[in-house]
């Protein structure tokens, strides 16, 4: 049973985004500056659009924390939308008489977006009512939640990082030999790319797409280091950790594919070269010299780095829009053109890190308890001692 749960609320151009996280233990020290740092990482990246020049995201904690320490009660966060000043009439919760020419109604659904399916599902006559919530602006709230979960993981020596491995068909050709070297290299790059040569080609591809009014997708990779063995379950289908990771990453806007480790590559590989052989020494205990399983076996962590990849499709808002149909008149037109990014894969990777942090924090609390940080640490240390003695 999940120990953590979060929900978000808010529209892209509404007053604010709100997140509520339930289940963090009492006694965890929270740094709001650390949350804001993660929010800034999400906004950064080559290929982002004009909205990122407007917003400077800041999270305010409304409840669940006192004098810098969690209380064990739900934590409520709010992130104000600075662009709200330009949308107060259009997005007002109160009835407003807004002239048609200023209503910003959207009748031209964009192929690939939730515009049309949202209007069909709820019976809207204005896609604005759907796209505001379907917007990836919502992921700012997820990143704030992920930052809180990351704080818990750090208490147990678990580090979560990520990088971009492909954009627009340009893939990295080299990567560090050590997992620990990825964070610094990724954060030094505007595309969070650890291969300088590939990054240059990715930037050129983004520039070319921008000139053509097009967009690009790609693949990001999230790695969790220091994960202990035994998180997750092989007993129940819905508690398998790789399944939970896949669902969490797939829930990110525009993500259409997920793999744990080199999952699709292993599907094309004979079993003799697809699995991680097991060794044991008195000093190390059980270990594997490879990580083809991506850090899980049978839905349970192995102690190797947990590796998850997300495949993000190109964004659906094009400056050279595709063909569509007017919702009201059924006239053949082109999709709406609104402010957007050319490429948001680096940002999606940060959101991916946040979702992985949430899943791992949930699995950690599931195994070691969830009320008090001090009690959880005692259970965690006792478990590690038992594992070492095997």
C-alpha positions as CSV (number, residue, x, y, z in Angstrom):
1,X,0.0,0.0,0.0
2,X,1.3,3.4,-0.9
3,X,2.7,5.5,1.9
4,X,3.0,8.7,-0.1
5,X,0.3,10.4,-2.1
6,X,0.2,13.7,-3.9
7,X,-2.2,15.7,-5.9
8,X,-1.9,18.9,-7.9
9,X,-4.4,21.6,-8.9
10,X,-4.2,24.7,-11.0
11,X,-4.4,25.9,-14.6
12,X,-1.6,27.1,-16.9
13,X,-2.8,30.7,-16.8
14,X,-4.7,30.6,-13.5
15,X,-3.6,32.3,-10.3
16,X,-1.3,29.5,-9.1
17,X,-0.4,25.9,-9.0
18,X,-1.1,24.0,-5.8
19,X,0.3,20.6,-4.6
20,X,-0.5,18.6,-1.5
21,X,1.9,15.8,-0.5
22,X,0.7,13.3,2.2
23,X,2.9,10.8,4.0
24,X,6.3,12.4,4.6
25,X,7.6,11.4,8.0
26,X,8.0,13.9,10.9
27,X,11.4,15.3,11.6
28,X,12.6,15.9,8.0
29,X,14.4,19.2,7.6
30,X,13.0,21.2,4.6
31,X,14.9,23.9,2.7
32,X,12.6,26.0,0.5
33,X,15.6,27.2,-1.4
34,X,16.2,23.6,-2.5
35,X,12.7,23.4,-3.8
36,X,13.2,26.6,-5.8
37,X,16.5,25.3,-7.2
38,X,14.7,22.3,-8.6
39,X,12.0,24.6,-10.1
40,X,14.7,26.6,-11.7
41,X,16.2,23.5,-13.3
42,X,12.8,22.7,-14.8
43,X,12.6,26.1,-16.4
44,X,16.1,26.0,-17.9
45,X,17.2,24.5,-21.2
46,X,18.0,25.3,-24.8
47,X,14.8,25.3,-26.9
48,X,12.4,26.7,-24.3
49,X,9.9,29.3,-25.1
50,X,8.8,32.8,-24.0
51,X,6.8,31.6,-20.9
52,X,10.1,30.7,-19.2
53,X,11.1,34.4,-19.4
54,X,8.0,35.4,-17.6
55,X,7.9,32.9,-14.7
56,X,10.4,32.7,-11.9
57,X,8.9,29.9,-10.0
58,X,8.9,30.0,-6.2
59,X,7.3,27.5,-3.9
60,X,5.6,28.7,-0.7
61,X,4.9,26.1,2.0
62,X,1.4,26.6,3.5
63,X,1.2,23.7,5.9
64,X,2.9,20.6,7.2
65,X,6.2,22.2,8.1
66,X,7.1,24.1,11.3
67,X,10.4,25.8,12.0
68,X,11.9,24.0,9.0
69,X,10.9,20.4,10.1
70,X,8.1,18.3,8.7
71,X,5.2,17.5,11.1
72,X,4.0,14.3,9.5
73,X,0.9,16.0,8.3
74,X,0.0,16.9,4.7
75,X,2.3,19.4,3.1
76,X,0.6,22.1,1.0
77,X,2.6,24.1,-1.5
78,X,1.7,27.0,-3.8
79,X,3.5,28.3,-6.8
80,X,2.1,31.6,-8.1
81,X,1.7,32.2,-11.8
82,X,3.2,35.6,-12.6
83,X,1.5,35.6,-16.0
84,X,-1.9,35.7,-14.1
85,X,-1.8,39.5,-14.3
86,X,-2.5,39.2,-18.1
87,X,-5.3,36.6,-17.7
88,X,-7.4,37.8,-14.7
89,X,-10.5,38.3,-16.8
90,X,-10.1,35.3,-19.1
91,X,-9.3,32.8,-16.3
92,X,-11.4,34.4,-13.4
93,X,-13.2,31.9,-11.2
94,X,-16.0,34.5,-10.8
95,X,-18.4,35.1,-13.7
96,X,-17.1,37.8,-16.0
97,X,-18.5,39.4,-19.1
98,X,-15.5,39.2,-21.4
99,X,-15.9,40.5,-25.0
100,X,-15.5,37.7,-27.6
101,X,-12.4,39.4,-29.1
102,X,-10.7,39.3,-25.7
103,X,-12.0,35.9,-24.6
104,X,-9.0,33.9,-26.0
105,X,-11.4,31.1,-26.9
106,X,-9.7,28.2,-28.7
107,X,-11.8,26.6,-31.4
108,X,-8.9,25.2,-33.4
109,X,-7.7,22.0,-31.6
110,X,-4.0,21.1,-32.0
111,X,-3.3,17.6,-33.3
112,X,-1.4,15.7,-30.6
113,X,-2.8,17.8,-27.7
114,X,-5.7,17.2,-25.3
115,X,-7.6,20.1,-27.0
116,X,-10.1,18.0,-28.9
117,X,-10.4,14.9,-26.6
118,X,-10.9,17.3,-23.7
119,X,-13.8,19.1,-25.3
120,X,-15.3,15.8,-26.4
121,X,-15.0,14.3,-22.9
122,X,-16.5,17.2,-21.0
123,X,-18.8,18.7,-23.6
124,X,-16.9,22.0,-23.9
125,X,-17.3,24.4,-26.8
126,X,-14.0,26.1,-26.1
127,X,-10.7,24.1,-26.0
128,X,-9.3,26.6,-23.5
129,X,-11.3,24.8,-20.8
130,X,-9.3,21.7,-21.5
131,X,-5.9,22.9,-22.5
132,X,-5.4,25.0,-19.4
133,X,-5.2,21.9,-17.2
134,X,-3.7,19.7,-19.8
135,X,-0.7,22.1,-20.1
136,X,2.7,20.9,-19.0
137,X,2.8,23.9,-16.7
138,X,1.3,21.5,-14.2
139,X,4.7,19.8,-13.9
140,X,6.1,22.7,-11.9
141,X,3.9,21.4,-9.0
142,X,5.3,17.9,-9.5
143,X,8.8,19.1,-9.4
144,X,8.1,20.9,-6.1
145,X,6.7,17.6,-4.7
146,X,9.7,15.7,-6.1
147,X,12.1,18.1,-4.3
148,X,10.5,17.2,-1.0
149,X,10.9,13.5,-1.8
150,X,14.5,14.0,-2.9
151,X,15.2,15.5,0.5
152,X,14.0,12.3,2.2
153,X,16.1,10.1,-0.2
154,X,19.2,12.2,0.5
155,X,18.9,11.3,4.2
156,X,19.5,7.6,3.1
157,X,22.3,8.4,0.7
158,X,20.1,8.0,-2.4
159,X,21.0,10.4,-5.2
160,X,18.7,10.9,-8.2
161,X,20.1,12.6,-11.4
162,X,19.3,12.7,-15.1
163,X,20.5,13.6,-18.5
164,X,19.4,13.8,-22.1
165,X,20.4,10.9,-24.3
166,X,18.7,11.9,-27.6
167,X,17.0,14.9,-29.3
168,X,15.5,15.0,-32.8
169,X,17.2,11.7,-33.8
170,X,20.7,12.9,-32.5
171,X,21.9,10.5,-29.8
172,X,24.9,10.6,-27.5
173,X,27.8,8.5,-28.6
174,X,29.9,8.7,-25.4
175,X,29.1,8.8,-21.7
176,X,31.1,8.8,-18.5
177,X,32.4,5.5,-17.3
178,X,31.3,6.4,-13.7
179,X,27.6,7.1,-12.9
180,X,28.8,9.6,-10.3
181,X,30.2,11.9,-13.0
182,X,26.9,12.3,-14.8
183,X,25.3,15.0,-12.6
184,X,28.1,17.6,-12.9
185,X,28.4,17.1,-16.7
186,X,24.7,17.3,-17.3
187,X,24.2,20.4,-15.2
188,X,27.0,22.2,-17.1
189,X,25.1,21.7,-20.4
190,X,22.1,23.7,-21.6
191,X,20.7,20.5,-22.9
192,X,21.8,18.4,-20.0
193,X,23.8,16.4,-22.4
194,X,27.0,14.6,-21.3
195,X,28.4,14.3,-24.8
196,X,29.7,17.7,-26.0
197,X,29.8,16.6,-29.7
198,X,26.3,15.4,-29.7
199,X,25.1,18.5,-27.9
200,X,26.3,20.7,-30.7
201,X,24.4,18.6,-33.2
202,X,21.3,18.7,-31.0
203,X,21.4,22.5,-30.8
204,X,21.7,22.7,-34.5
205,X,18.7,20.4,-34.9
206,X,16.7,22.6,-32.5
207,X,17.7,25.8,-34.4
208,X,16.6,24.2,-37.7
209,X,13.3,23.1,-36.3
210,X,12.6,26.6,-34.9
211,X,13.3,28.1,-38.3
212,X,10.8,25.7,-39.9
213,X,8.1,26.3,-37.2
214,X,8.5,22.7,-36.0
215,X,9.2,20.9,-32.7
216,X,11.5,18.1,-31.6
217,X,11.2,15.3,-29.1
218,X,13.8,13.0,-27.6
219,X,14.8,10.7,-24.8
220,X,15.9,11.4,-21.2
221,X,17.5,9.0,-18.7
222,X,17.0,9.1,-14.9
223,X,19.5,7.3,-12.6
224,X,19.1,6.6,-8.9
225,X,22.3,5.8,-7.1
226,X,22.7,4.3,-3.6
227,X,19.3,2.5,-3.8
228,X,19.3,-0.4,-1.3
229,X,18.2,-3.9,-2.4
230,X,14.7,-5.0,-1.6
231,X,12.5,-1.9,-2.5
232,X,9.3,-2.9,-4.3
233,X,7.7,-6.3,-4.5
234,X,7.6,-9.5,-6.6
235,X,4.4,-10.6,-4.8
236,X,1.8,-8.1,-6.0
237,X,1.6,-6.8,-9.6
238,X,0.8,-3.2,-8.5
239,X,3.7,-3.0,-6.1
240,X,6.4,-4.0,-8.6
241,X,8.9,-1.1,-8.5
242,X,9.6,-1.1,-12.2
243,X,5.9,-1.0,-13.0
244,X,5.5,2.0,-10.6
245,X,8.4,3.8,-12.1
246,X,7.1,3.2,-15.6
247,X,3.6,4.5,-14.7
248,X,5.1,7.6,-13.0
249,X,7.4,8.5,-15.9
250,X,4.7,7.7,-18.6
251,X,2.3,10.1,-16.8
252,X,4.6,13.1,-17.8
253,X,3.2,15.2,-20.6
254,X,4.2,14.1,-24.1
255,X,6.0,10.9,-22.8
256,X,5.0,8.0,-25.1
257,X,7.5,5.3,-24.1
258,X,9.4,4.1,-21.0
259,X,12.1,1.5,-20.5
260,X,13.9,0.3,-17.4
261,X,17.6,0.0,-18.1
262,X,18.2,-1.0,-21.8
263,X,14.8,-2.7,-21.9
264,X,14.2,-2.6,-25.6
265,X,17.7,-3.5,-26.5
266,X,17.6,-6.5,-24.2
267,X,14.5,-7.7,-26.0
268,X,16.7,-8.2,-29.0
269,X,19.5,-9.9,-27.1
270,X,20.0,-13.6,-26.2
271,X,19.4,-14.5,-22.6
272,X,23.1,-15.4,-22.2
273,X,24.0,-11.7,-22.7
274,X,20.9,-10.1,-21.3
275,X,21.2,-10.9,-17.6
276,X,23.5,-9.8,-14.7
277,X,25.6,-12.6,-13.3
278,X,25.7,-12.8,-9.5
279,X,28.9,-12.9,-7.5
280,X,29.8,-12.9,-3.8
281,X,32.8,-11.9,-1.7
282,X,33.3,-11.7,2.0
283,X,33.9,-7.9,1.8
284,X,31.1,-7.0,-0.6
285,X,28.5,-9.7,-0.1
286,X,26.3,-10.3,-3.2
287,X,26.9,-8.1,-6.2
288,X,26.6,-7.9,-10.0
289,X,29.3,-6.5,-12.3
290,X,26.8,-5.4,-14.9
291,X,23.4,-3.7,-14.8
292,X,21.5,-4.9,-17.8
293,X,18.3,-5.1,-15.6
294,X,18.3,-1.4,-14.9
295,X,18.5,-1.9,-11.1
296,X,15.5,-4.2,-10.6
297,X,14.8,-7.9,-10.8
298,X,11.2,-9.3,-10.3
299,X,10.0,-5.8,-9.5
300,X,12.5,-5.4,-6.6
301,X,15.7,-3.3,-6.5
302,X,19.0,-5.1,-6.7
303,X,21.3,-2.5,-5.2
304,X,22.6,-1.5,-8.7
305,X,21.7,1.9,-10.0
306,X,18.0,2.2,-11.0
307,X,17.8,3.4,-14.5
308,X,14.7,4.6,-16.3
309,X,14.3,6.2,-19.7
310,X,11.4,8.3,-21.0
311,X,10.7,8.9,-24.7
312,X,9.1,12.3,-25.3
313,X,7.2,13.0,-28.5
314,X,7.6,16.4,-30.2
315,X,5.4,19.1,-28.7
316,X,2.0,19.5,-30.3
317,X,2.1,23.3,-30.6
318,X,3.7,24.2,-34.0
319,X,4.4,27.6,-35.4
320,X,3.6,26.0,-38.8
321,X,0.5,24.3,-37.6
322,X,-1.0,21.0,-38.9
323,X,-4.5,20.6,-40.3
324,X,-7.4,20.5,-38.0
325,X,-11.2,21.2,-37.8
326,X,-13.0,24.1,-36.2
327,X,-14.9,22.7,-33.1
328,X,-18.0,24.8,-33.8
329,X,-18.3,25.2,-37.6
330,X,-16.5,22.0,-38.6
331,X,-14.6,24.0,-41.1
332,X,-11.2,22.7,-42.2
333,X,-8.5,24.9,-40.6
334,X,-5.1,24.6,-39.0
335,X,-4.4,24.0,-35.3
336,X,-4.1,26.9,-32.9
337,X,-0.8,28.7,-32.5
338,X,0.1,29.6,-29.0
339,X,3.3,30.4,-27.1
340,X,5.3,27.2,-26.7
341,X,8.7,25.6,-26.7
342,X,10.6,24.1,-29.7
343,X,12.1,21.4,-27.5
344,X,11.4,20.6,-23.8
345,X,13.3,17.3,-23.4
346,X,15.7,18.7,-20.8
347,X,12.8,20.0,-18.8
348,X,11.0,16.7,-19.1
349,X,14.1,15.0,-17.7
350,X,13.9,17.1,-14.6
351,X,10.2,16.2,-14.2
352,X,11.3,12.6,-14.7
353,X,13.7,12.9,-11.8
354,X,11.0,14.3,-9.6
355,X,8.6,11.4,-10.4
356,X,11.4,8.8,-9.8
357,X,12.1,10.5,-6.4
358,X,8.4,10.2,-5.5
359,X,8.2,6.5,-6.4
360,X,11.5,5.7,-4.6
361,X,10.5,7.7,-1.5
362,X,7.2,5.8,-1.4
363,X,8.9,2.4,-1.7
364,X,11.4,3.4,1.0
365,X,8.6,4.3,3.4
366,X,6.7,1.2,2.5
367,X,9.5,-1.0,3.6
368,X,11.0,0.9,6.6
369,X,8.0,2.7,8.1
370,X,6.6,6.2,7.7
371,X,5.9,8.1,11.0
372,X,9.2,9.4,12.3
373,X,12.5,10.0,10.4
374,X,14.5,8.8,13.4
375,X,12.5,5.5,13.6
376,X,12.8,4.9,9.9
377,X,16.6,5.3,10.1
378,X,16.8,2.8,12.8
379,X,14.9,0.2,10.8
380,X,16.9,1.0,7.7
381,X,20.3,0.6,9.5
382,X,19.1,-2.7,11.0
383,X,18.1,-4.0,7.6
384,X,21.4,-3.1,6.0
385,X,23.2,-4.9,8.9
386,X,21.2,-8.0,8.1
387,X,21.9,-7.8,4.4
388,X,25.6,-7.4,5.0
389,X,25.6,-10.5,7.2
390,X,24.0,-12.8,4.6
